[in-house]
Amino acid sequence: MRFARSVGLLLSAAAVVLWAYGVTVLQPLTEPIGLWSERLPGNNAYWARDLRFMAIMAVAVGLVLAGRGHLRWSRSAVLLGGCWVAADVAIDRVDPIGVQATVLLAVGGCAVLGALAGTLWWRERAVPSAQGGEAPSAAERRTLTGAACVAGVLTLVAAGIESPTDREPELNQGALATAALLVVLAVGAALAAAPARSRARVWLAAGLAVAALVGVGLVRAVGPGTRLLPETALGAVLLTGVTLLAWDWPGGRPIWRHHALAALAAMLGPMAFLLATAIPMMILLPIGATFTELAGNSPINAADSDLLVSLCGLLSGLAMALLLARPAVTDRR
């Protein structure tokens, strides 16, 4: 895809701005309780943290798209995401608030993103063999399709995220913005993974993006606790669309029986993987509680669980990538 680099960097920059807004505006909304209060936070109290972490993951996916799935760009995206999460915890501990802090973090984050992208671009130009042609290689196609699957599953998590009260208007705004950005990243990465760009694939990408964005809005319109069915439908549409965009079309048309199996996996897989990752985290691995302590925030009530749903979404997206990130007919399982 000719515009993959500019689109990926633009979406990554948008994710940086979302992250900065989450740190300085949304996060303070989840910390109204003092350290010594007898009334501790409950389930999903730190929803702003999960939205921020998903924005950081969106930065990484955007870098993968900008690098067209090249290994050097993908490795750097993963490393940047890990370092950014560590920096986020340290910044959260300081509790920055206000427009000035938002602008400072957004500008600083974009500067880091630009410096990394410039370095990778310079190194790519220095090695002509790394620049590649218009069509991505098989490994790059798998990477891009896997990134699209991760963004697709994270879309479901962002669209369905809740809080103890679900009365914060900022929760809907943040969830909609984050999910919409992830939808565009999923569709863009899937289109970039296609063996060749065609008018049919471009129109399919546009239709898929519109349908997924409408689906995100419908999920948020449904009341908390009743979003499972629309989330499942959204995941089935988005991830099946990813396979239609990214996989081979022998003879100029999709192999429909393959996409039917992909649709079944897209319908059942995300929720099953989310459940399979959430239960061990609630019972055996208190990762969310560790992040809460490192950030200096009040612990979750002992009767509830401090679940890091963004991490569940990331792991589930990687699991879906193992199922669906085989875009070529010759290497599909």
N, C-alpha and C positions, 0 to 999 in steps of 0.2 A: 504494500500500500504506500503510494507516493508520499502522502502527508502523515504517515505514522509518527515520524519524529516530532513534528511541530504539534500535532494533536496530543501525543503522549505527554510532552513537556507542559503544554497548556493545562491539561487535566491534572497533572501533578501539582502545578502551581495553584490551581483552584483547591486542591486537597490541602495544601499548606495553609491557605487562608481559612479553610474550614477548621483545621486543627487549631490555629491561633485563636479563632473565635471561641472554640470549645474550651480552651484553657482559661481565657480571661472573662468570658461571659457566661457560658453554660456551667462550668465546673463550680463556681461560687454558689450557684442555685442549689447544688446538691449538698452543700455544707452549712446548713443553717443551725446545726446543733453543736453546742460547745463540747469540748473534750470531756468535761466532767458531768455531762447531762445524764440523767437516769433513763432517758428515752433515746435509745440507740437506733440508728437507721435500720431499715428492713430490706427485703429482697429488691434488687434492681435499683437501690438508692443511688448508686454511682453510675447512672446511665450515661452521663456526660463523658465519663472516662472511656466507656466502650465506644461511643461515637468518635472520640478523639483517636483511639487506637485504630478504628476502621478507617479514619481519614489518613492515618500514617500508612496503613496497608494500601490505601488507594494511591498514595505517593509512589510506593514501590511498584504497583501494577502499572502506573503511568510510565515509570522509567523502563519497565520491561517492554511496553508498547513503543516507547521512543527508540529503544535499541533494536526493535523488530525481532525480539527474541534472542538476540546474540548473547552468548554465554557471558562475556565480560560485563555487559550491561545488566544482565539478570543477577549475576553474583553481587555486583555493586548495589543493586536495588535491595537485595535481601540484607546485606550488611548495613546499608543506610537505614532500613526499617528497624533493625535491632538497636542500632545506636540512637535512633530517634525516640524509641520507646524509653530507653534509659534516660535520655535528656528530658522527656516528658515528665517522668516521675520526679526528677530533681526540680523541674520548674513548678510542678504542682505543689511541691513542698513549700515553695516560696509564696504561693498564692498571689500571682499577679492579677490585677483588676484594672479595668479602665480602657478607654480608647487608645491611649498612648501605648499601653502594654500590648494591645492587640496589634497595632501597626508595627511596633518594634519586633514582635515575634514573627509576624507575617513577612516582613522585609528580611529579617535574619534567616528565616527558613527558606525563602525563595533564593537568597544569596547562596546558601549551602547547596540547594538543588542546582542552581545555575553553575556553580563552581564544579560540582561533580559531573554534570552533563558536559560542560566544556572540556574537562579533562578526558572524559571517555571519548568525546568526538575527536579531540586532538590525537589521542592514541590510535583511534580507528583510522584516521587519515594517514598516520605514519606507517600503518601496516595495510597495504592495498588489498591483501587477501581477506582481511577482516571486514572490508566494506560490503562485500557481497553484491548480488544483482538485485533486480526488482523483485524476483520471486524468492521467498524464504526457503532455506534448506529444511530437510525433514525434522532435524532437531529443533530448529527455530520455530517451526510450525507447532511442534508438541509443546514447547515452552509457552508460546502465545495462547494456544488453546487451553493449557493448564491455568494460565493467568486469568483467562476469561471465565473459567469454571470457579476459581477462587472469588473473583469479583461477583459472579452470579450468586453464589451462596451467601457472601457477605451482604448482598442486597436484601436477601430475605431476613437476615438478622437485623439489619438497620431498619427495614420497614416495619418489623414487628416488635421493636424494642419498647419496653414499658418502664414505668416508675411506680413507687408505692402508691401514689395518688392519681397519676395520669391526668392531672389537671393543669400541668405546666404548659402554657402555649409554646414555650421555647422547645419543649420536647418534640412536638409535632414538626416544628420548623426544622430543627436539627436533623431529625430522622428523615424527613422528606429530602432535604438537601443532600445528606450523605448517601441515601439510597439512590437518588437520581444520578449523582456523580458515578456511583458504582455501576449503574445500568449502562451509562455511556462508555465506561471503561470496558465492561464485559463485551458489549457489542463491537467496540473498536478493536479490541484484541482479537476477537473471533474473525472479524473481517480481514485483519492483517494476516491471520494465519491461513487464509485461503490460498490455494496454489496459484490463482490468477484472479485479477479483479474483473468482474463482468457487471453489466448493467443489472442483471437479475439479482446478483448478490448485493449490490448497492441498494436496490429497492427493498430487498428482503431485510437488510440491516436497518433501514429507515423505519420500516413497518414494525420490526421487532422492538426497536427502541421506543416507539410510540406506545405499542401495546404494553411493554414492561413498565413504562412510566405511568400509564393509566392504572396498571395493576398495583403499583406502589401506592398511589393515591387511594385506591379502593381498600387496600390492607389497612392504611392509617384511618380510613373512615369507619372501619368496623371497631366495635368496642373491645377493650382489653379482655383477654381470656377467650375470645371467640375468633381469633385470627388464624387458627391452624389451617382451615380449609382454603381461604384465599391465599395464604402464604404458600401452601402446597401447589395450588394452581399457578401462582406466579413463578415458582421455581420450575415447574414443568414446562411452562411456555418459554422462559428465559433460557434455560439450559438446553432444551431441545433446539431452540433457535440458534444457540451457539454452535451446536453440531451441524446444523444446516448450513451455516455460514462457513465454518472452518473445514469441514470434511470434503473429500474429493467428490466430484460429480462426474463419474465416468460416462462418456457419451453426452455430456452436457446437462444431465439431470441427476438428482440425488438417488441413492439406493434406499428406497423407502423402508424396506424391512430392517435395515440397519438403524434408521432413525426412529423406527417404531420401538426397537429395543432401547435406544437412547432415551426416548420419551418415558418409558417405564422406569428406567434408572433415575431419570430426572424427577419423576413424581415421587418415588419412594426413598431414594438415596439421601437427599439433604436432611430431611427430618430424622431419618434413622441414624445418620452419622452425628447430627447435633445431639440427639439423645444419648448416643453411645459415648460421646466426649463429655457431656455435661455431668452425667452421673458420677464417673470417677473423680471429677474435679470437686464435686460437692462432698463426696465421702472421703476420698483418699488424698487428694492433692489440693490443699487450700491456696491455690495460686492467687486468686482474687484477694484473699485476706492478706497475703504477703505484699501485694502491690498497694493495698490500702495502708498498711503499716509503714511501708517505705515512703509513701507520700505524706505521712503525718496526719491522716484523716481518721475520723472516729470509726471504730470497728463496727461491723454489722451485728445486730442482735443475735445472741446464741441460738435462738429458736429459728432463725432464718439462715440463708446461705449467701456468701459473698462470691457469686459466680461471675467469671469473666467471659461474658457471652461472645465478645469479639474474638477471643482465642478459640472458643468452640467453633465459631464460624470459619476461622482460618484453617483449622485442622480438618473440618468437614469439607471445605473447599478443596483442600489438597487431596482428600480421599476421593472426591468426585472427579478430580483431575486424573487420578489413576484409572478411573473407569472410562472417561470420555476423551482424554487428550491423546487420541490416536487418529489424527485426521486423515492419514493416507490409507487407501484400501489395502495396500500390501502389508502394513504393520498393525492393522486393527485386530483386536482380540474379541 
